[in-house]
Amino acid sequence: MRKPQEQIEVAIIGSGPAGYYTAEALAKNLNFKVDIIEKLPTPYGLIRGGVAPDHQSIKEVCRRYEKTSLLDNVRFLGGIEVGNTVSLQEIRELYHAVVLAVGAPIDRELGIPGQNKKGVIGSAAFVGWYNSHPKFSNLQPSLDVKSIAIIGNGNVAVDVARVLAKTPAEMIESDLAPYAAETIHKSPVIDIWIVGRRGPLEAKFTPKEIGELGRLTNAIALVNDKQIPKLTIAERKVLEPAVRKNLELLESFTPHLPKSDRKNLHLEFYAAPVEILGKDRVEGIRFERTKLVNNACIGTGEYFEVSCQIVFPCIGYKSQPMDGIPFDEKKGHFINSEGVIDENLYVTGWARRGPTGTIGTNRSDGQEVADKIYKLTKASGRAGAAGLDALLKKRGVVPITFSDWKKIEAAEQKAAVSPCPRVKFYHMEDFFRAVQK
Ligand code: NAP
């Protein structure tokens, strides 16, 4: 039996919402000491690199994560890549418990002919690019095109369409990367296709997001009335409120007509991509018309083509497998039983359950894993934080601390002109220069 005063040292790998909510849940108990280990020099994962740059209010949740970072029993260590700077095995030997909160950073593949043609850009890369993610900042997508197809009917698809369609004035309060703003705002794109393989009632986007498409200055949302299911009042009543609201919003778009002086956002349903067309570069995409049979998407054998020069598959993500850790290739996450992978190894967030839910879903996940760690971990001589510090010192690695991050944050805010909240850095030299000030 563990004595109350014995501290349990936990390493959480990844500093997105999943990592922070787990840290918060653990740190409430002063028997725990938590190190949040992050490969980037900056914390907050998808809040910084995934949430749309014009959705600043969602990013406010970072204030809560900051409070966790400032607790005496929590440390943030940025710039430490597990699997490179240190191995997962080393971390597991040092800490009583290790939590993988590494998210799902890899694009799922369309799995159709032509998917590797130039101009097919997964949403992880494109969203990372416009959000100044260091890994994707040099993507240089050529947006000098007239027509773009976005595949998928989730909120990422809607985010991508909106960021492409908004005017500079509509993005003025955002933290869109300046290089991305330049490329996006000079793009001559006129047609943006948002294509779902199922119908309006099955779409995964949410009313807030789809509603925004109806309020854009220079873009018009278009829906073909023939694709709107015709429901009776009684059938509408039993729909989930969000689905009913989506339907009402999509119906409100049906009277709209395409305009040559605006960006036209064509919401196309019942269309599954079957081939990306073109020689080396994308020239179009072929779809098969679908119908729903018992909610399954069935091809009808009818095909049509959309001319486009870029395809953004926004069809979900998967985690990056790690050496020796059981991984479900089909589901794209680590195999686990209620967050437990193995002795002293846990998983939370998208790496545990796949890329679903809201930011808040990670809170209950984090609490559950914290409870499991509390119940299952036996204190036994582990070197913990002191051991990691010694190992890093031996390797000549100096981690970015939370107070270093606050210097980076201040420098990014200073570089911005109000109402832009910050100009995010993406070059390592800029991060290190800010830290040394
Ligand atoms: P998502 O919600 O799972 O949507 C993925 C979409 O891709 C679905 O419409 C899916 O269709 C479609 N799809 C999957 N495979 C396909 C294929 N092979 N061909 C054609 N279509 C395919 O994923 P997401 O948009 O990446 O979002 C991930 C999570 O982040 C979600 O929980 C989302 O709500 C959240 N998020 C929230 C916000 C926000 O709150 N503002 C913003 C961005 C993301 P089926 O339904 O037919 O499978």
Residues whose N, C-alpha, C, O or C-beta is under 5 A from the ligand:
A	BS01	NAP	E109 L110 G152 N153 G154 N155 V156 A157 R197 R198 E202 K204 C314 I315 G316 P355 T356 G357
